[in-house]
């Protein structure tokens, strides 16, 4: 417990220092963006980063091992991920092997105009079945307009279905900071988004209708506003980010509906994140990156609204749920990656979710230690062992996913 408390306090200090640096100095895998100082569109179809890759992203992801012929296409991207999960909790849940993701993406230029302006259509579907298909098979489905004008305040316009540009991008849907607000890489919303780059600065602002796949046809569906600001200075070894999200459904639906929320219970969250790349400090430094994030959220503890949270922290304990659902939650994340070679990367991840920031005993902590090995230009395996630690021993008797130690293995191939 003393060691856990030390790590928790150290993570909070690191995240706080990063936030201070952001105020003084004025994604994708964020460490790649911080190291190479490129925009997200250098590697990804989506202007916010993450998701389907361009040829440039596929080439960078090959890590100099080679370049598969199946990857030499800009209009198509495929991503397969199989998972083996071995928990050691009370529930003894097991999964010998499951298909976590089997997506196919199309990226088609529809119009090309002057000044390199263009309109493209992007569509992704997921062929995975079982528990990982609970969000539906449809993923991205949007049109994106690039006016081609550098430093234009509204250079990119995205209309359709996309994931919200909130917080530090991570492709692990179990990350506490993503569960905290119910916005993971598996959640997509319909609406519009404007984005632009101004030198080292980038912003995204979106207005969407829905939460976790709901639509305007559903009573009480919220209007979600999301703002993401990112500063990635060329001559500095860090990238900084600030995100905010606010969901207003006070005027939706009819009185008495389950999703209708009062004004003082509308969900909001703020994320402060940064990435430090040690090999940008000195060429002699090993390739080490440290990503940290602090998330403060309000009213996302309500499981009727954030169903993603329930199986991790609330199963079988309605008293604990009632005591924390109106509290402000605090999420902390620190992830260290060390690239030993172009094929082998070591990883350590610390996570903490405190459902009531005023009571440290309401915290859930998880340590993850493992490695990733890329054995070909477009295939890799990840193996990690996770250790859970709860602030309240009485919760150990409940069937909580956040109380499970676990072995986790992922096999991934992309085209």
LOLUMZA-689901 format. One record per residue: x, z, y of N, C-alpha, C in turn; residue in one letter. Coordinates in steps of 0.05 Angstrom, whole numbers, padded with zeros to 5 digits, always signed. Example, Ala and Ser with C-alpha at 12.3 -4.5 7.8 and 13.67 -1.06 7.14 Angstrom:
BEGIN
+00264+00156-00114+00246+00156-00090+00264+00156-00066A
+00257+00142-00045+00273+00143-00021+00258+00157+00001S
//
This chain:
BEGIN
+00016+00000-00024+00000+00000+00000+00017+00000+00025X
+00040+00015+00025+00057+00016+00049+00069-00011+00054X
+00077-00025+00032+00088-00052+00035+00067-00071+00046X
+00042-00069+00036+00021-00086+00045+00015-00081+00075X
+00015-00055+00083+00010-00049+00111+00032-00060+00128X
+00057-00059+00119+00079-00070+00134+00076-00100+00138X
+00069-00115+00117+00065-00143+00119+00042-00150+00137X
+00020-00134+00135-00003-00138+00153+00005-00135+00182X
+00019-00114+00188+00027-00109+00216+00047-00130+00225X
+00065-00138+00208+00085-00159+00215+00071-00185+00221X
+00051-00193+00205+00036-00217+00210+00022-00216+00237X
+00009-00194+00243-00005-00191+00268+00014-00193+00292X
+00038-00181+00289+00058-00183+00311+00067-00212+00315X
+00073-00226+00293+00082-00254+00295+00061-00271+00308X
+00035-00268+00300+00014-00283+00312+00010-00276+00341X
+00013-00250+00348+00010-00242+00376+00032-00254+00393X
+00057-00253+00383+00080-00265+00398+00075-00294+00403X
+00066-00308+00382+00061-00337+00385+00040-00342+00406X
+00019-00325+00407-00002-00328+00427+00010-00324+00455X
+00028-00304+00458+00040-00299+00484+00057-00322+00492X
+00073-00334+00474+00089-00357+00480+00072-00380+00489X
+00049-00383+00477+00031-00405+00485+00023-00402+00514X
+00016-00377+00523+00007-00373+00550+00030-00376+00570X
+00055-00370+00561+00077-00372+00579+00086-00401+00583X
+00088-00415+00561+00097-00442+00562+00075-00461+00572X
+00057-00452+00577+00033-00465+00588+00011-00461+00567X
-00030-00630+00260-00045-00621+00238-00044-00641+00214X
-00071-00661+00187-00045-00665+00177-00034-00639+00166X
-00013-00640+00152+00001-00615+00147+00014-00608+00173X
+00005-00586+00185+00014-00580+00213+00045-00579+00215X
+00059-00570+00194+00088-00569+00196+00101-00596+00199X
+00088-00617+00188+00098-00644+00191+00095-00653+00220X
+00072-00648+00232+00068-00656+00260+00087-00641+00278X
+00092-00615+00273+00110-00599+00289+00139-00609+00286X
+00146-00618+00262+00174-00627+00257+00179-00654+00268X
+00161-00673+00264+00165-00701+00272+00156-00707+00300X
+00140-00690+00312+00130-00693+00339+00114-00719+00343X
+00099-00726+00322+00082-00750+00323+00053-00742+00326X
+00036-00760+00336+00008-00755+00337-00004-00756+00309X
-00028-00745+00306-00041-00744+00279-00046-00773+00269X
-00052-00792+00287-00059-00819+00279-00035-00834+00268X
-00011-00822+00271+00013-00835+00259+00011-00835+00228X
-00003-00815+00218-00005-00812+00189-00034-00812+00178X
-00053-00807+00195-00081-00804+00186-00100-00822+00200X
-00121-00830+00186-00142-00847+00198-00157-00831+00218X
-00162-00805+00212-00177-00788+00230-00159-00779+00253X
-00169-00782+00278-00153-00775+00301-00146-00745+00302X
-00162-00728+00289-00156-00699+00289-00136-00691+00268X
-00129-00710+00250-00110-00704+00228-00125-00697+00203X
-00111-00697+00181-00123-00691+00155-00139-00714+00145X
-00147-00713+00119-00164-00733+00108-00148-00758+00100X
-00162-00781+00099-00149-00806+00090-00124-00813+00106X
-00103-00823+00092-00078-00829+00105-00076-00859+00111X
-00060-00865+00131-00053-00893+00137-00028-00900+00121X
-00019-00925+00123+00005-00933+00109+00029-00915+00118X
+00030-00909+00144+00051-00892+00154+00050-00864+00141X
+00026-00853+00138+00023-00827+00125+00030-00828+00095X
+00023-00850+00082+00030-00853+00054+00061-00855+00050X
+00073-00870+00069+00103-00873+00067+00116-00846+00072X
+00107-00831+00092+00119-00805+00097+00114-00786+00074X
+00091-00787+00062+00084-00770+00040+00100-00776+00015X
+00111-00800+00013+00127-00807-00010+00154-00793-00011X
+00162-00783+00012+00186-00766+00015+00212-00780+00005X
+00213-00806+00009+00237-00821+00002+00241-00826-00027X
+00222-00818-00043+00225-00822-00072+00220-00851-00080X
+00204-00865-00065+00196-00892-00070+00171-00898-00056X
+00159-00921-00060+00134-00927-00047+00117-00944-00066X
+00097-00931-00078+00080-00944-00098+00065-00968-00086X
+00062-00988-00101+00048-01012-00092+00019-01006-00086X
+00008-00986-00100-00020-00979-00095-00023-00965-00068X
-00001-00955-00056-00002-00942-00030+00002-00961-00007X
+00008-00986-00012+00015-01004+00009-00010-01019+00020X
-00031-01004+00023-00056-01014+00035-00066-00994+00056X
-00074-01005+00079-00083-00988+00100-00114-00984+00099X
-00127-01002+00085-00157-01001+00085-00168-00983+00063X
-00151-00974+00044-00160-00958+00022-00143-00934+00018X
-00156-00911+00011-00141-00887+00004-00156-00872-00018X
-00142-00865-00038-00153-00850-00060-00139-00823-00064X
-00153-00802-00071-00141-00776-00074-00154-00762-00098X
-00138-00755-00118-00148-00741-00142-00133-00714-00143X
-00149-00692-00148-00137-00666-00151-00151-00652-00174X
-00135-00644-00194-00145-00628-00216-00135-00600-00213X
-00151-00580-00220-00143-00552-00216-00147-00536-00242X
-00128-00518-00247-00131-00498-00268-00129-00471-00254X
-00150-00454-00259-00152-00429-00245-00156-00407-00265X
-00138-00387-00264-00139-00365-00283-00140-00338-00269X
-00164-00328-00262-00166-00302-00248-00165-00279-00267X
-00159-00255-00255-00156-00231-00271-00175-00209-00259X
-00197-00217-00249-00216-00198-00237-00236-00187-00257X
-00255-00172-00247-00275-00160-00265-00292-00181-00278X
-00297-00203-00264-00315-00223-00275-00302-00239-00297X
-00275-00239-00298-00261-00255-00318-00269-00284-00317X
-00274-00295-00293-00280-00323-00291-00256-00339-00299X
-00260-00360-00314-00238-00377-00323-00246-00407-00318X
-00225-00422-00314-00229-00451-00312-00204-00464-00324X
-00206-00473-00349-00183-00486-00361-00174-00509-00344X
-00193-00526-00336-00186-00549-00319-00212-00559-00307X
-00211-00566-00281-00234-00577-00268-00225-00598-00248X
-00241-00618-00243-00235-00638-00222-00244-00627-00195X
-00225-00621-00179-00231-00609-00153-00238-00631-00132X
-00225-00654-00135-00229-00675-00116-00222-00702-00128X
-00240-00722-00125-00234-00749-00134-00248-00768-00114X
-00234-00772-00092-00246-00787-00069-00234-00815-00067X
-00251-00832-00056-00244-00859-00049-00252-00864-00020X
-00234-00873-00004-00239-00877+00025-00234-00906+00033X
-00251-00916+00050-00248-00943+00062-00244-00940+00092X
-00225-00955+00103-00219-00956+00131-00218-00985+00140X
-00239-00994+00154-00242-01023+00160-00244-01027+00190X
-00227-01044+00200-00228-01052+00228-00251-01072+00232X
-00270-01065+00249-00294-01082+00253-00290-01100+00277X
-00279-01089+00299-00274-01104+00323-00246-01098+00334X
-00233-01118+00345-00207-01115+00358-00209-01129+00385X
-00203-01114+00407-00205-01126+00433-00179-01125+00449X
-00181-01126+00475-00158-01126+00492-00145-01098+00493X
-00120-01097+00501-00105-01072+00504-00104-01056+00478X
-00103-01071+00456-00102-01059+00429-00127-01041+00423X
-00149-01046+00437-00173-01031+00431-00185-01041+00404X
-00198-01023+00391-00210-01030+00365-00232-01010+00357X
-00250-01020+00340-00271-01005+00329-00268-01006+00299X
-00267-00982+00286-00264-00982+00257-00286-00965+00244X
-00291-00970+00219-00310-00955+00204-00295-00941+00181X
-00302-00915+00177-00288-00899+00156-00310-00886+00139X
-00307-00889+00112-00326-00877+00094-00311-00866+00070X
-00319-00842+00062-00306-00828+00039-00328-00817+00021X
-00325-00821-00005-00343-00808-00024-00326-00793-00045X
-00338-00772-00056-00324-00755-00075-00338-00758-00103X
-00323-00766-00123-00334-00770-00149-00331-00745-00167X
-00321-00723-00156-00319-00699-00172-00346-00688-00180X
-00347-00675-00202-00372-00663-00212-00368-00633-00216X
-00389-00619-00222-00387-00590-00227-00387-00574-00202X
-00373-00551-00202-00375-00532-00179-00364-00544-00153X
-00346-00564-00155-00334-00575-00131-00351-00597-00119X
-00374-00602-00130-00393-00622-00119-00417-00609-00106X
-00416-00582-00103-00439-00568-00092-00445-00576-00063X
-00425-00586-00049-00429-00595-00021-00439-00623-00020X
-00443-00636-00042-00451-00664-00042-00427-00682-00045X
-00432-00707-00053-00410-00726-00057-00402-00741-00031X
-00420-00743-00012-00414-00757+00013-00395-00740+00030X
-00374-00752+00041-00356-00738+00059-00355-00751+00086X
-00332-00761+00095-00331-00775+00121-00349-00800+00120X
-00362-00805+00142-00377-00830+00146-00381-00833+00176X
-00363-00848+00189-00364-00849+00218-00352-00876+00228X
-00358-00881+00254-00346-00903+00269-00328-00890+00290X
-00304-00902+00294-00285-00892+00313-00276-00914+00332X
-00278-00909+00358-00271-00928+00378-00245-00919+00392X
-00225-00936+00393-00200-00931+00407-00198-00951+00430X
-00199-00941+00455-00199-00961+00478-00171-00971+00483X
-00150-00961+00469-00123-00971+00471-00109-00963+00497X
-00121-00947+00514-00109-00940+00539-00094-00913+00537X
-00068-00914+00540-00052-00890+00538-00059-00870+00560X
-00061-00845+00553-00068-00824+00572-00096-00826+00584X
-00113-00842+00571-00141-00843+00579-00155-00817+00570X
-00171-00804+00587-00183-00778+00580-00203-00780+00558X
-00213-00804+00552-00233-00808+00531-00224-00831+00513X
-00199-00830+00504-00188-00853+00489-00203-00858+00463X
-00208-00836+00448-00221-00839+00422-00249-00828+00423X
-00268-00844+00412-00295-00835+00409-00303-00838+00380X
-00311-00816+00367-00319-00816+00339-00349-00809+00337X
-00364-00825+00323-00393-00820+00319-00399-00823+00289X
-00412-00802+00279-00420-00802+00250-00417-00775+00238X
-00406-00774+00214-00403-00749+00199-00373-00744+00194X
-00364-00721+00203-00336-00714+00202-00333-00684+00200X
-00309-00674+00194-00305-00645+00193-00297-00636+00221X
-00304-00611+00227-00300-00601+00254-00271-00595+00260X
-00261-00601+00284-00233-00596+00291-00228-00568+00299X
-00232-00549+00281-00229-00521+00287-00206-00508+00272X
-00188-00496+00287-00167-00480+00275-00144-00496+00263X
-00127-00481+00248-00104-00493+00234-00114-00508+00210X
-00107-00533+00209-00116-00550+00186-00103-00541+00160X
-00119-00536+00140-00109-00530+00114-00128-00542+00093X
-00116-00552+00071-00133-00565+00051-00140-00546+00029X
-00137-00519+00033-00146-00499+00014-00172-00488+00023X
-00194-00494+00009-00220-00484+00017-00223-00454+00013X
-00205-00441-00002-00207-00413-00007-00192-00396+00014X
-00179-00409+00033-00165-00395+00054-00184-00377+00070X
-00177-00351+00073-00195-00332+00085-00204-00341+00114X
-00185-00352+00129-00192-00360+00157-00213-00382+00158X
-00215-00397+00136-00236-00418+00135-00262-00407+00124X
-00260-00389+00104-00283-00376+00093-00297-00359+00114X
-00280-00348+00132-00290-00330+00153-00312-00342+00169X
-00310-00368+00175-00331-00381+00191-00347-00402+00175X
-00340-00406+00150-00354-00425+00133-00347-00454+00139X
-00325-00459+00153-00317-00486+00159-00291-00492+00144X
-00294-00505+00121-00271-00512+00104-00268-00543+00104X
-00248-00552+00089-00244-00581+00089-00266-00595+00072X
-00284-00580+00060-00306-00592+00045-00331-00593+00061X
-00331-00584+00086-00355-00584+00103-00353-00605+00125X
-00373-00622+00126-00374-00644+00145-00401-00642+00160X
-00400-00648+00186-00424-00647+00203-00428-00674+00217X
-00453-00679+00225-00459-00704+00239-00461-00700+00269X
-00449-00719+00284-00450-00716+00313-00430-00736+00326X
-00419-00728+00349-00399-00745+00363-00376-00728+00372X
-00353-00741+00375-00329-00727+00383-00312-00745+00401X
-00301-00733+00422-00282-00747+00440-00255-00734+00437X
-00234-00750+00438-00206-00740+00434-00187-00757+00451X
-00165-00745+00457-00145-00759+00473-00118-00745+00471X
-00097-00760+00477-00069-00749+00479-00059-00753+00508X
-00046-00732+00518-00034-00733+00544-00005-00723+00541X
+00013-00741+00534+00040-00733+00529+00041-00714+00505X
+00049-00689+00510+00052-00670+00488+00026-00655+00482X
+00005-00661+00498-00021-00647+00495-00041-00665+00480X
-00058-00652+00465-00080-00666+00451-00105-00649+00452X
-00128-00661+00455-00153-00646+00454-00174-00661+00438X
-00192-00645+00426-00216-00656+00413-00240-00639+00422X
-00262-00653+00428-00287-00638+00435-00309-00652+00420X
-00324-00636+00404-00346-00648+00388-00372-00633+00393X
-00394-00648+00390-00421-00637+00390-00434-00647+00364X
-00441-00628+00347-00453-00636+00321-00479-00621+00317X
-00495-00632+00299-00521-00621+00292-00519-00612+00264X
-00519-00585+00260-00519-00576+00233-00496-00556+00227X
-00498-00543+00205-00478-00525+00195-00477-00526+00165X
-00453-00533+00154-00450-00535+00125-00469-00555+00113X
-00472-00578+00126-00487-00600+00115-00517-00601+00122X
-00526-00582+00138-00555-00584+00146-00559-00607+00165X
-00584-00615+00170-00590-00638+00187-00611-00631+00207X
-00616-00649+00226-00636-00643+00247-00664-00642+00236X
-00668-00650+00212-00695-00648+00200-00701-00620+00190X
-00681-00603+00189-00685-00576+00180-00691-00557+00203X
-00710-00540+00199-00718-00521+00220-00695-00501+00225X
-00689-00497+00250-00669-00478+00258-00640-00488+00256X
-00636-00515+00253-00610-00526+00252-00596-00522+00279X
-00571-00512+00280-00557-00506+00305-00545-00531+00318X
-00540-00529+00344-00523-00548+00358-00496-00535+00360X
-00476-00548+00349-00449-00537+00346-00430-00550+00366X
-00417-00534+00383-00397-00544+00402-00370-00534+00392X
-00351-00552+00391-00324-00546+00382-00303-00558+00401X
-00284-00542+00409-00262-00551+00426-00236-00543+00413X
-00217-00563+00411-00191-00558+00400-00170-00568+00419X
-00151-00551+00426-00129-00558+00444-00103-00554+00429X
-00085-00573+00431-00060-00572+00417-00037-00580+00435X
-00015-00565+00435+00009-00571+00451+00033-00572+00432X
+00045-00596+00431+00067-00601+00412+00091-00612+00428X
+00105-00595+00443+00127-00605+00460+00150-00618+00445X
+00159-00640+00456+00179-00656+00442+00205-00641+00438X
+00214-00625+00457+00240-00612+00456+00238-00582+00449X
+00217-00575+00435+00213-00546+00429+00206-00544+00399X
+00216-00524+00385+00212-00523+00355+00185-00512+00347X
+00165-00512+00365+00139-00501+00357+00117-00519+00366X
+00094-00516+00353+00069-00528+00361+00049-00506+00364X
+00032-00508+00385+00013-00487+00392-00015-00499+00392X
-00034-00483+00384-00062-00492+00384-00082-00470+00392X
-00103-00478+00404-00125-00460+00411-00151-00475+00405X
-00169-00462+00389-00195-00474+00382-00217-00454+00388X
-00241-00465+00394-00264-00449+00398-00288-00463+00386X
-00307-00448+00376-00332-00459+00365-00355-00441+00372X
-00377-00454+00379-00402-00439+00387-00425-00453+00375X
-00443-00439+00363-00467-00451+00349-00492-00440+00361X
-00508-00457+00373-00532-00449+00388-00556-00461+00374X
-00572-00444+00361-00597-00453+00350-00620-00436+00360X
-00617-00424+00383-00637-00406+00393-00663-00421+00401X
-00660-00447+00406-00684-00463+00414-00695-00480+00391X
-00683-00477+00367-00691-00494+00345-00711-00479+00327X
-00727-00494+00313-00744-00482+00293-00768-00466+00305X
-00783-00454+00288-00806-00438+00296-00800-00409+00292X
-00814-00392+00306-00810-00363+00304-00813-00354+00275X
-00795-00338+00266-00797-00326+00239-00782-00341+00218X
-00770-00365+00224-00755-00379+00204-00729-00364+00199X
-00719-00366+00174-00695-00351+00166-00671-00359+00182X
-00668-00384+00190-00644-00393+00204-00645-00389+00234X
-00668-00382+00244-00671-00378+00273-00656-00352+00281X
-00638-00354+00301-00623-00331+00309-00629-00324+00337X
-00629-00298+00343-00633-00289+00370-00608-00295+00387X
-00611-00294+00414-00589-00301+00432-00564-00284+00427X
-00568-00258+00421-00545-00240+00418-00533-00242+00390X
-00543-00259+00373-00532-00262+00346-00522-00290+00341X
-00518-00306+00361-00508-00333+00357-00478-00332+00349X
-00470-00348+00329-00443-00347+00319-00423-00360+00339X
-00400-00349+00341-00377-00360+00356-00351-00351+00343X
-00330-00367+00348-00304-00359+00338-00282-00372+00355X
-00259-00359+00356-00236-00368+00370-00212-00367+00351X
-00196-00388+00352-00172-00390+00335-00147-00395+00352X
-00127-00378+00348-00100-00382+00360-00081-00389+00337X
-00068-00412+00338-00050-00419+00316-00024-00432+00327X
-00004-00430+00311+00022-00443+00318+00038-00449+00293X
+00057-00467+00296+00076-00474+00274+00104-00473+00286X
+00121-00458+00273+00150-00456+00281+00166-00471+00259X
+00183-00490+00268+00199-00506+00250+00229-00498+00255X
+00241-00484+00236+00267-00473+00241+00289-00495+00242X
+00285-00518+00227+00305-00538+00228+00304-00555+00254X
+00284-00550+00271+00285-00562+00298+00301-00545+00317X
+00307-00520+00309+00324-00503+00326+00353-00511+00323X
+00361-00517+00298+00389-00525+00293+00389-00544+00269X
+00405-00565+00271+00407-00584+00249+00418-00572+00224X
+00433-00550+00227+00444-00536+00204+00425-00518+00190X
+00402-00513+00203+00382-00495+00191+00368-00509+00167X
+00362-00493+00147+00346-00505+00124+00318-00513+00134X
+00306-00530+00119+00279-00540+00126+00258-00518+00120X
+00254-00500+00139+00235-00478+00136+00215-00480+00158X
+00189-00476+00151+00168-00475+00172+00151-00450+00168X
+00142-00439+00190+00124-00416+00189+00099-00422+00205X
+00076-00423+00192+00050-00428+00205+00035-00401+00207X
+00024-00395+00230+00008-00371+00233-00018-00377+00248X
-00038-00361+00243-00064-00364+00256-00078-00338+00258X
-00091-00333+00281-00108-00310+00285-00136-00321+00292X
-00157-00312+00277-00184-00320+00282-00201-00295+00288X
-00215-00295+00310-00234-00275+00318-00262-00287+00317X
-00280-00276+00302-00307-00288+00299-00328-00267+00302X
-00352-00276+00310-00375-00258+00313-00399-00271+00300X
-00414-00256+00284-00439-00264+00272-00436-00284+00249X
-00411-00289+00240-00407-00306+00216-00408-00289+00191X
-00410-00263+00193-00413-00246+00169-00441-00247+00157X
-00459-00260+00171-00487-00262+00161-00487-00283+00138X
-00492-00274+00114-00490-00292+00091-00513-00312+00091X
-00536-00306+00104-00557-00325+00106-00549-00349+00122X
-00528-00345+00139-00518-00366+00156-00492-00377+00146X
-00475-00360+00135-00449-00368+00125-00448-00361+00095X
-00460-00378+00079-00462-00373+00050-00435-00375+00036X
-00415-00387+00048-00389-00389+00036-00376-00362+00032X
-00383-00343+00049-00371-00316+00049-00380-00299+00026X
-00405-00301+00018-00418-00282+00000-00403-00277-00026X
-00396-00297-00042-00384-00290-00068-00356-00278-00066X
-00344-00281-00043-00316-00270-00040-00316-00240-00032X
-00335-00231-00016-00333-00204-00005-00358-00187-00008X
-00381-00199-00015-00406-00184-00013-00421-00180-00040X
-00413-00194-00060-00429-00194-00085-00432-00166-00096X
-00457-00158-00100-00463-00132-00113-00461-00108-00094X
-00458-00112-00068-00456-00089-00050-00472-00094-00024X
-00498-00091-00025-00515-00096-00001-00510-00076+00021X
-00501-00051+00014-00496-00031+00034-00472-00039+00051X
-00450-00048+00038-00427-00058+00053-00434-00082+00070X
-00450-00100+00059-00459-00124+00073-00474-00116+00098X
-00493-00098+00096-00509-00090+00119-00492-00076+00140X
-00471-00062+00132-00454-00047+00151-00435-00065+00167X
-00430-00090+00157-00411-00107+00170-00422-00133+00181X
-00447-00140+00175-00456-00166+00182-00458-00171+00212X
-00460-00150+00228-00462-00154+00257-00435-00148+00271X
-00414-00144+00256-00388-00137+00268-00372-00162+00274X
-00351-00158+00291-00331-00179+00296-00311-00178+00273X
-00306-00201+00262-00286-00203+00241-00260-00214+00251X
-00238-00206+00238-00211-00215+00246-00197-00227+00222X
-00188-00251+00225-00173-00265+00203-00145-00270+00211X
-00126-00265+00193-00097-00269+00198-00086-00287+00175X
-00069-00305+00183-00056-00323+00164-00027-00327+00171X
-00009-00325+00152+00019-00332+00155+00028-00347+00130X
+00039-00371+00134+00048-00387+00111+00076-00397+00116X
+00094-00390+00097+00122-00398+00099+00128-00419+00078X
+00141-00441+00086+00149-00462+00068+00178-00468+00071X
+00192-00471+00048+00220-00476+00048+00224-00501+00031X
+00234-00523+00043+00239-00548+00029+00268-00547+00017X
+00270-00539-00008+00296-00538-00021+00308-00566-00025X
+00291-00584-00033+00299-00613-00035+00275-00629-00026X
+00278-00656-00026+00255-00672-00019+00233-00672-00039X
+00238-00660-00063+00218-00658-00084+00207-00630-00087X
+00223-00610-00082+00216-00582-00088+00212-00566-00062X
+00189-00553-00059+00182-00536-00036+00173-00509-00046X
+00185-00488-00037+00176-00461-00042+00156-00452-00022X
+00136-00435-00029+00115-00427-00011+00108-00398-00014X
+00104-00384+00008+00093-00357+00008+00070-00357+00029X
+00047-00345+00021+00024-00345+00039+00012-00316+00040X
+00008-00307+00064-00004-00281+00069-00031-00285+00083X
-00052-00273+00073-00078-00275+00086-00091-00248+00089X
-00105-00244+00110-00120-00219+00113-00146-00225+00128X
-00168-00215+00117-00194-00217+00130-00206-00189+00132X
-00210-00181+00157-00223-00155+00163-00251-00160+00174X
-00271-00153+00158-00298-00159+00165-00308-00144+00190X
-00297-00121+00195-00302-00106+00219-00275-00099+00231X
-00267-00112+00253-00240-00109+00264-00234-00080+00272X
-00255-00064+00276-00251-00036+00284-00246-00017+00261X
-00248-00027+00236-00244-00011+00213-00225-00025+00194X
-00200-00016+00193-00180-00030+00177-00186-00028+00147X
-00202-00008+00139-00209-00006+00111-00228-00028+00101X
-00239-00043+00120-00257-00065+00113-00241-00091+00109X
-00216-00089+00103-00199-00113+00101-00196-00122+00072X
-00191-00148+00069-00184-00161+00044-00158-00175+00048X
-00138-00170+00031-00111-00181+00034-00105-00197+00009X
-00090-00219+00013-00082-00235-00010-00054-00246-00004X
-00036-00243-00024-00009-00254-00024-00008-00277-00044X
+00005-00299-00037+00008-00321-00055+00037-00331-00055X
+00049-00333-00078+00077-00342-00081+00078-00364-00101X
+00091-00386-00094+00092-00408-00113+00110-00431-00103X
+00106-00454-00115+00122-00477-00108+00106-00503-00111X
+00116-00523-00098+00104-00550-00102+00126-00569-00110X
+00122-00585-00130+00142-00604-00140+00130-00632-00140X
+00143-00650-00125+00133-00678-00124+00151-00694-00142X
+00141-00703-00165+00157-00716-00185+00156-00747-00183X
+00139-00757-00165+00139-00786-00159+00130-00790-00130X
+00130-00815-00122+00123-00820-00093+00095-00813-00086X
+00077-00812-00106+00049-00806-00100+00036-00787-00120X
+00052-00768-00131+00042-00748-00150+00058-00722-00147X
+00043-00700-00149+00056-00674-00147+00041-00653-00163X
+00054-00630-00168+00041-00607-00180+00047-00583-00162X
+00028-00565-00161+00031-00540-00147+00024-00517-00165X
+00041-00496-00166+00036-00473-00182+00040-00448-00165X
+00020-00430-00166+00021-00407-00148+00008-00383-00162X
+00019-00359-00156+00007-00334-00166-00002-00318-00142X
-00027-00308-00143-00039-00294-00120-00045-00265-00128X
-00039-00247-00110-00044-00218-00114-00063-00209-00092X
-00086-00197-00100-00106-00187-00081-00102-00157-00076X
-00109-00149-00052-00108-00120-00045-00131-00114-00027X
-00147-00094-00034-00171-00087-00018-00166-00060-00004X
-00177-00058+00020-00175-00034+00036-00193-00012+00025X
-00214-00019+00010-00232+00001-00001-00233-00001-00031X
-00225+00021-00044-00224+00021-00073-00251+00019-00086X
-00272+00028-00072-00299+00027-00084-00308-00002-00088X
-00297-00021-00074-00305-00049-00077-00293-00061-00102X
-00273-00048-00114-00261-00058-00138-00281-00060-00161X
-00302-00044-00160-00322-00044-00181-00341-00067-00178X
-00341-00081-00156-00359-00103-00151-00347-00129-00161X
-00364-00149-00166-00355-00174-00176-00347-00192-00153X
-00324-00186-00140-00315-00201-00116-00292-00220-00123X
-00294-00244-00113-00272-00263-00116-00248-00254-00101X
-00252-00240-00078-00230-00231-00062-00214-00208-00075X
-00224-00198-00098-00211-00176-00112-00195-00186-00136X
-00193-00212-00139-00181-00224-00163-00152-00231-00158X
-00134-00222-00176-00108-00234-00179-00112-00260-00195X
-00095-00280-00190-00100-00305-00204-00076-00323-00205X
-00074-00338-00227-00056-00361-00229-00071-00386-00220X
-00058-00403-00205-00071-00427-00194-00052-00450-00197X
-00061-00471-00210-00045-00495-00214-00061-00520-00205X
-00048-00538-00190-00062-00562-00180-00044-00586-00186X
-00057-00606-00197-00044-00632-00202-00057-00653-00183X
-00040-00667-00168-00051-00686-00148-00038-00713-00150X
-00054-00734-00148-00045-00762-00146-00060-00775-00124X
-00046-00791-00108-00060-00806-00086-00052-00836-00087X
-00069-00852-00077-00064-00881-00077-00064-00892-00048X
//
